[in-house]
Amino acid sequence: MAEYEKKVREILSQNGCHFVRHGKGSHDVWKSPCAKDPIVVPQKIKSRHMANTILKQSGIDYRF
């Protein structure tokens, strides 16, 4: 099973998003210039569907 967390974080950074803080448990909070709400990113992303959802929430048009 592929793990997408590294690629998702790279895509977020390349599109102007930035890390804000560590959240509860194994999640991080990111801020996107395109999204009104903060984006919660798990430290382990094993599903392409979850990776696509995170990118969609951040306003990035990219699909795995």
Gaussian input, Z-matrix of N, CA and C with variables (Angstrom, degrees):
# hf/3-21g

backbone

0 1
 N
 C     1     B1
 C     2     B2     1     A1
 N     3     B3     2     A2     1     D1
 C     4     B4     3     A3     2     D2
 C     5     B5     4     A4     3     D3
 N     6     B6     5     A5     4     D4
 C     7     B7     6     A6     5     D5
 C     8     B8     7     A7     6     D6
 N     9     B9     8     A8     7     D7
 C    10    B10     9     A9     8     D8
 C    11    B11    10    A10     9     D9
 N    12    B12    11    A11    10    D10
 C    13    B13    12    A12    11    D11
 C    14    B14    13    A13    12    D12
 N    15    B15    14    A14    13    D13
 C    16    B16    15    A15    14    D14
 C    17    B17    16    A16    15    D15
 N    18    B18    17    A17    16    D16
 C    19    B19    18    A18    17    D17
 C    20    B20    19    A19    18    D18
 N    21    B21    20    A20    19    D19
 C    22    B22    21    A21    20    D20
 C    23    B23    22    A22    21    D21
 N    24    B24    23    A23    22    D22
 C    25    B25    24    A24    23    D23
 C    26    B26    25    A25    24    D24
 N    27    B27    26    A26    25    D25
 C    28    B28    27    A27    26    D26
 C    29    B29    28    A28    27    D27
 N    30    B30    29    A29    28    D28
 C    31    B31    30    A30    29    D29
 C    32    B32    31    A31    30    D30
 N    33    B33    32    A32    31    D31
 C    34    B34    33    A33    32    D32
 C    35    B35    34    A34    33    D33
 N    36    B36    35    A35    34    D34
 C    37    B37    36    A36    35    D35
 C    38    B38    37    A37    36    D36
 N    39    B39    38    A38    37    D37
 C    40    B40    39    A39    38    D38
 C    41    B41    40    A40    39    D39
 N    42    B42    41    A41    40    D40
 C    43    B43    42    A42    41    D41
 C    44    B44    43    A43    42    D42
 N    45    B45    44    A44    43    D43
 C    46    B46    45    A45    44    D44
 C    47    B47    46    A46    45    D45
 N    48    B48    47    A47    46    D46
 C    49    B49    48    A48    47    D47
 C    50    B50    49    A49    48    D48
 N    51    B51    50    A50    49    D49
 C    52    B52    51    A51    50    D50
 C    53    B53    52    A52    51    D51
 N    54    B54    53    A53    52    D52
 C    55    B55    54    A54    53    D53
 C    56    B56    55    A55    54    D54
 N    57    B57    56    A56    55    D55
 C    58    B58    57    A57    56    D56
 C    59    B59    58    A58    57    D57
 N    60    B60    59    A59    58    D58
 C    61    B61    60    A60    59    D59
 C    62    B62    61    A61    60    D60
 N    63    B63    62    A62    61    D61
 C    64    B64    63    A63    62    D62
 C    65    B65    64    A64    63    D63
 N    66    B66    65    A65    64    D64
 C    67    B67    66    A66    65    D65
 C    68    B68    67    A67    66    D66
 N    69    B69    68    A68    67    D67
 C    70    B70    69    A69    68    D68
 C    71    B71    70    A70    69    D69
 N    72    B72    71    A71    70    D70
 C    73    B73    72    A72    71    D71
 C    74    B74    73    A73    72    D72
 N    75    B75    74    A74    73    D73
 C    76    B76    75    A75    74    D74
 C    77    B77    76    A76    75    D75
 N    78    B78    77    A77    76    D76
 C    79    B79    78    A78    77    D77
 C    80    B80    79    A79    78    D78
 N    81    B81    80    A80    79    D79
 C    82    B82    81    A81    80    D80
 C    83    B83    82    A82    81    D81
 N    84    B84    83    A83    82    D82
 C    85    B85    84    A84    83    D83
 C    86    B86    85    A85    84    D84
 N    87    B87    86    A86    85    D85
 C    88    B88    87    A87    86    D86
 C    89    B89    88    A88    87    D87
 N    90    B90    89    A89    88    D88
 C    91    B91    90    A90    89    D89
 C    92    B92    91    A91    90    D90
 N    93    B93    92    A92    91    D91
 C    94    B94    93    A93    92    D92
 C    95    B95    94    A94    93    D93
 N    96    B96    95    A95    94    D94
 C    97    B97    96    A96    95    D95
 C    98    B98    97    A97    96    D96
 N    99    B99    98    A98    97    D97
 C   100   B100    99    A99    98    D98
 C   101   B101   100   A100    99    D99
 N   102   B102   101   A101   100   D100
 C   103   B103   102   A102   101   D101
 C   104   B104   103   A103   102   D102
 N   105   B105   104   A104   103   D103
 C   106   B106   105   A105   104   D104
 C   107   B107   106   A106   105   D105
 N   108   B108   107   A107   106   D106
 C   109   B109   108   A108   107   D107
 C   110   B110   109   A109   108   D108
 N   111   B111   110   A110   109   D109
 C   112   B112   111   A111   110   D110
 C   113   B113   112   A112   111   D111
 N   114   B114   113   A113   112   D112
 C   115   B115   114   A114   113   D113
 C   116   B116   115   A115   114   D114
 N   117   B117   116   A116   115   D115
 C   118   B118   117   A117   116   D116
 C   119   B119   118   A118   117   D117
 N   120   B120   119   A119   118   D118
 C   121   B121   120   A120   119   D119
 C   122   B122   121   A121   120   D120
 N   123   B123   122   A122   121   D121
 C   124   B124   123   A123   122   D122
 C   125   B125   124   A124   123   D123
 N   126   B126   125   A125   124   D124
 C   127   B127   126   A126   125   D125
 C   128   B128   127   A127   126   D126
 N   129   B129   128   A128   127   D127
 C   130   B130   129   A129   128   D128
 C   131   B131   130   A130   129   D129
 N   132   B132   131   A131   130   D130
 C   133   B133   132   A132   131   D131
 C   134   B134   133   A133   132   D132
 N   135   B135   134   A134   133   D133
 C   136   B136   135   A135   134   D134
 C   137   B137   136   A136   135   D135
 N   138   B138   137   A137   136   D136
 C   139   B139   138   A138   137   D137
 C   140   B140   139   A139   138   D138
 N   141   B141   140   A140   139   D139
 C   142   B142   141   A141   140   D140
 C   143   B143   142   A142   141   D141
 N   144   B144   143   A143   142   D142
 C   145   B145   144   A144   143   D143
 C   146   B146   145   A145   144   D144
 N   147   B147   146   A146   145   D145
 C   148   B148   147   A147   146   D146
 C   149   B149   148   A148   147   D147
 N   150   B150   149   A149   148   D148
 C   151   B151   150   A150   149   D149
 C   152   B152   151   A151   150   D150
 N   153   B153   152   A152   151   D151
 C   154   B154   153   A153   152   D152
 C   155   B155   154   A154   153   D153
 N   156   B156   155   A155   154   D154
 C   157   B157   156   A156   155   D155
 C   158   B158   157   A157   156   D156
 N   159   B159   158   A158   157   D157
 C   160   B160   159   A159   158   D158
 C   161   B161   160   A160   159   D159
 N   162   B162   161   A161   160   D160
 C   163   B163   162   A162   161   D161
 C   164   B164   163   A163   162   D162
 N   165   B165   164   A164   163   D163
 C   166   B166   165   A165   164   D164
 C   167   B167   166   A166   165   D165
 N   168   B168   167   A167   166   D166
 C   169   B169   168   A168   167   D167
 C   170   B170   169   A169   168   D168
 N   171   B171   170   A170   169   D169
 C   172   B172   171   A171   170   D170
 C   173   B173   172   A172   171   D171
 N   174   B174   173   A173   172   D172
 C   175   B175   174   A174   173   D173
 C   176   B176   175   A175   174   D174
 N   177   B177   176   A176   175   D175
 C   178   B178   177   A177   176   D176
 C   179   B179   178   A178   177   D177
 N   180   B180   179   A179   178   D178
 C   181   B181   180   A180   179   D179
 C   182   B182   181   A181   180   D180
 N   183   B183   182   A182   181   D181
 C   184   B184   183   A183   182   D182
 C   185   B185   184   A184   183   D183
 N   186   B186   185   A185   184   D184
 C   187   B187   186   A186   185   D185
 C   188   B188   187   A187   186   D186
 N   189   B189   188   A188   187   D187
 C   190   B190   189   A189   188   D188
 C   191   B191   190   A190   189   D189

   B1=1.4470
   B2=1.5326
   B3=1.3037
   B4=1.4613
   B5=1.5264
   B6=1.3043
   B7=1.4613
   B8=1.5159
   B9=1.3036
   B10=1.4534
   B11=1.5262
   B12=1.3221
   B13=1.4687
   B14=1.5293
   B15=1.3140
   B16=1.4645
   B17=1.5267
   B18=1.3164
   B19=1.4597
   B20=1.5301
   B21=1.3406
   B22=1.4635
   B23=1.5256
   B24=1.3226
   B25=1.4690
   B26=1.5321
   B27=1.3296
   B28=1.4639
   B29=1.5268
   B30=1.3279
   B31=1.4638
   B32=1.5243
   B33=1.3313
   B34=1.4615
   B35=1.5307
   B36=1.3220
   B37=1.4658
   B38=1.5242
   B39=1.3275
   B40=1.4612
   B41=1.5203
   B42=1.3250
   B43=1.4625
   B44=1.5239
   B45=1.3236
   B46=1.4541
   B47=1.5191
   B48=1.2977
   B49=1.4692
   B50=1.5209
   B51=1.3257
   B52=1.4579
   B53=1.5289
   B54=1.3252
   B55=1.4596
   B56=1.5255
   B57=1.3445
   B58=1.4604
   B59=1.5205
   B60=1.3543
   B61=1.4641
   B62=1.5199
   B63=1.3225
   B64=1.4593
   B65=1.5224
   B66=1.3089
   B67=1.4581
   B68=1.5150
   B69=1.3318
   B70=1.4629
   B71=1.5196
   B72=1.3105
   B73=1.4555
   B74=1.5118
   B75=1.3151
   B76=1.4666
   B77=1.5276
   B78=1.3202
   B79=1.4535
   B80=1.5245
   B81=1.3177
   B82=1.4568
   B83=1.5218
   B84=1.3135
   B85=1.4537
   B86=1.5273
   B87=1.3302
   B88=1.4468
   B89=1.5213
   B90=1.3328
   B91=1.4586
   B92=1.5221
   B93=1.3276
   B94=1.4537
   B95=1.5253
   B96=1.3332
   B97=1.4628
   B98=1.5336
   B99=1.3266
   B100=1.4704
   B101=1.5174
   B102=1.3271
   B103=1.4658
   B104=1.5214
   B105=1.3178
   B106=1.4636
   B107=1.5341
   B108=1.3169
   B109=1.4622
   B110=1.5227
   B111=1.3370
   B112=1.4624
   B113=1.5328
   B114=1.3128
   B115=1.4585
   B116=1.5215
   B117=1.3143
   B118=1.4619
   B119=1.5267
   B120=1.3326
   B121=1.4638
   B122=1.5246
   B123=1.3399
   B124=1.4685
   B125=1.5290
   B126=1.3277
   B127=1.4570
   B128=1.5227
   B129=1.3144
   B130=1.4585
   B131=1.5193
   B132=1.3330
   B133=1.4580
   B134=1.5193
   B135=1.3164
   B136=1.4598
   B137=1.5238
   B138=1.3184
   B139=1.4501
   B140=1.5182
   B141=1.3251
   B142=1.4626
   B143=1.5172
   B144=1.3289
   B145=1.4580
   B146=1.5344
   B147=1.3150
   B148=1.4675
   B149=1.5279
   B150=1.3262
   B151=1.4661
   B152=1.5259
   B153=1.3258
   B154=1.4609
   B155=1.5216
   B156=1.3240
   B157=1.4674
   B158=1.5234
   B159=1.3168
   B160=1.4680
   B161=1.5249
   B162=1.3333
   B163=1.4525
   B164=1.5255
   B165=1.3251
   B166=1.4624
   B167=1.5268
   B168=1.3353
   B169=1.4581
   B170=1.5156
   B171=1.3210
   B172=1.4634
   B173=1.5206
   B174=1.3260
   B175=1.4555
   B176=1.5124
   B177=1.3283
   B178=1.4619
   B179=1.5197
   B180=1.3224
   B181=1.4568
   B182=1.5316
   B183=1.3171
   B184=1.4599
   B185=1.5159
   B186=1.3263
   B187=1.4572
   B188=1.5191
   B189=1.3115
   B190=1.4680
   B191=1.5056
   A1=108.74
   A2=115.76
   A3=120.83
   A4=110.48
   A5=114.85
   A6=120.31
   A7=107.43
   A8=116.37
   A9=122.79
   A10=114.47
   A11=118.83
   A12=119.66
   A13=113.48
   A14=118.25
   A15=120.41
   A16=110.55
   A17=116.92
   A18=121.65
   A19=111.10
   A20=117.55
   A21=121.22
   A22=109.90
   A23=117.85
   A24=121.19
   A25=111.16
   A26=117.71
   A27=121.20
   A28=110.62
   A29=116.78
   A30=121.42
   A31=110.05
   A32=117.17
   A33=120.39
   A34=110.58
   A35=117.33
   A36=121.70
   A37=111.76
   A38=117.05
   A39=121.06
   A40=112.30
   A41=116.97
   A42=120.94
   A43=113.15
   A44=117.50
   A45=121.13
   A46=115.62
   A47=118.40
   A48=121.07
   A49=108.61
   A50=116.53
   A51=119.18
   A52=110.92
   A53=113.79
   A54=122.42
   A55=108.47
   A56=116.78
   A57=121.55
   A58=110.53
   A59=115.99
   A60=119.43
   A61=109.77
   A62=115.40
   A63=120.82
   A64=107.96
   A65=116.25
   A66=120.77
   A67=110.51
   A68=115.66
   A69=120.35
   A70=110.20
   A71=115.68
   A72=120.29
   A73=111.43
   A74=115.38
   A75=120.42
   A76=110.96
   A77=117.09
   A78=122.28
   A79=110.97
   A80=115.48
   A81=122.26
   A82=108.86
   A83=116.66
   A84=121.99
   A85=108.37
   A86=115.63
   A87=123.19
   A88=108.96
   A89=116.45
   A90=122.05
   A91=108.41
   A92=115.47
   A93=121.72
   A94=109.39
   A95=117.91
   A96=119.33
   A97=112.07
   A98=117.84
   A99=122.33
   A100=113.15
   A101=117.93
   A102=121.70
   A103=110.57
   A104=115.26
   A105=120.24
   A106=110.68
   A107=116.49
   A108=121.68
   A109=111.17
   A110=117.51
   A111=119.99
   A112=110.81
   A113=116.06
   A114=122.29
   A115=108.33
   A116=116.49
   A117=122.04
   A118=107.69
   A119=115.57
   A120=121.72
   A121=109.11
   A122=117.63
   A123=119.33
   A124=110.90
   A125=116.27
   A126=119.80
   A127=112.01
   A128=118.22
   A129=122.33
   A130=108.49
   A131=116.62
   A132=122.39
   A133=106.64
   A134=117.11
   A135=121.34
   A136=112.80
   A137=117.78
   A138=121.82
   A139=110.32
   A140=116.48
   A141=119.16
   A142=110.61
   A143=116.54
   A144=120.57
   A145=110.61
   A146=116.97
   A147=121.21
   A148=109.95
   A149=116.99
   A150=120.76
   A151=110.37
   A152=117.47
   A153=121.34
   A154=111.62
   A155=117.71
   A156=121.62
   A157=110.95
   A158=117.16
   A159=121.23
   A160=110.27
   A161=116.82
   A162=120.26
   A163=111.34
   A164=117.23
   A165=120.91
   A166=110.93
   A167=117.52
   A168=121.58
   A169=111.82
   A170=116.54
   A171=120.52
   A172=112.71
   A173=117.50
   A174=121.21
   A175=114.34
   A176=117.17
   A177=121.94
   A178=109.13
   A179=116.35
   A180=120.97
   A181=109.05
   A182=116.53
   A183=122.70
   A184=107.01
   A185=118.21
   A186=122.35
   A187=110.40
   A188=115.93
   A189=121.09
   A190=109.59
   D1=131.85
   D2=-178.83
   D3=-76.10
   D4=148.39
   D5=174.73
   D6=-114.12
   D7=128.58
   D8=-169.79
   D9=-103.56
   D10=-3.12
   D11=-170.32
   D12=-59.59
   D13=-40.75
   D14=-178.21
   D15=-65.81
   D16=-45.34
   D17=-179.33
   D18=-65.83
   D19=-40.63
   D20=179.12
   D21=-62.91
   D22=-44.60
   D23=179.72
   D24=-63.74
   D25=-38.08
   D26=177.34
   D27=-64.15
   D28=-44.20
   D29=-179.77
   D30=-64.79
   D31=-41.93
   D32=177.98
   D33=-60.51
   D34=-46.09
   D35=-179.11
   D36=-64.22
   D37=-41.00
   D38=-179.04
   D39=-66.35
   D40=-23.10
   D41=-177.39
   D42=-102.17
   D43=18.91
   D44=173.07
   D45=89.97
   D46=2.97
   D47=176.84
   D48=-78.97
   D49=153.40
   D50=178.74
   D51=-138.84
   D52=150.22
   D53=178.91
   D54=-70.09
   D55=133.03
   D56=-179.91
   D57=-103.03
   D58=-55.28
   D59=-177.16
   D60=-167.01
   D61=168.14
   D62=171.68
   D63=-80.07
   D64=136.92
   D65=178.70
   D66=-96.24
   D67=-163.80
   D68=178.32
   D69=-72.97
   D70=144.92
   D71=177.07
   D72=65.96
   D73=-130.77
   D74=-176.32
   D75=-108.55
   D76=47.16
   D77=179.98
   D78=-125.74
   D79=151.07
   D80=175.32
   D81=-119.86
   D82=151.78
   D83=179.26
   D84=-108.07
   D85=127.55
   D86=179.04
   D87=-119.66
   D88=157.41
   D89=177.33
   D90=-122.13
   D91=131.82
   D92=178.72
   D93=-110.17
   D94=140.84
   D95=176.96
   D96=-68.89
   D97=-19.23
   D98=-178.40
   D99=-91.69
   D100=-20.77
   D101=-175.19
   D102=-105.31
   D103=143.17
   D104=179.29
   D105=-76.04
   D106=-41.69
   D107=-177.50
   D108=-92.64
   D109=154.57
   D110=174.32
   D111=-66.82
   D112=156.72
   D113=-178.69
   D114=-108.16
   D115=128.16
   D116=178.21
   D117=-96.77
   D118=122.05
   D119=-177.09
   D120=-117.61
   D121=117.91
   D122=176.31
   D123=-67.84
   D124=154.15
   D125=179.68
   D126=-75.72
   D127=-22.42
   D128=175.73
   D129=-121.93
   D130=114.51
   D131=177.84
   D132=-115.74
   D133=105.12
   D134=-176.44
   D135=-102.28
   D136=-9.21
   D137=-176.75
   D138=-113.72
   D139=134.16
   D140=177.43
   D141=-67.20
   D142=-27.11
   D143=178.07
   D144=-65.55
   D145=-41.53
   D146=177.28
   D147=-66.07
   D148=-41.95
   D149=178.84
   D150=-61.44
   D151=-43.86
   D152=178.59
   D153=-64.96
   D154=-37.32
   D155=178.31
   D156=-64.07
   D157=-42.90
   D158=179.26
   D159=-62.27
   D160=-44.49
   D161=-179.96
   D162=-66.93
   D163=-36.75
   D164=177.63
   D165=-65.19
   D166=-41.39
   D167=178.46
   D168=-63.16
   D169=-30.79
   D170=-178.76
   D171=-85.17
   D172=-4.67
   D173=178.33
   D174=84.57
   D175=18.20
   D176=-178.97
   D177=-99.00
   D178=129.88
   D179=-179.71
   D180=-91.85
   D181=82.46
   D182=178.92
   D183=-145.33
   D184=137.27
   D185=179.32
   D186=-130.71
   D187=139.51
   D188=175.45
   D189=-86.36

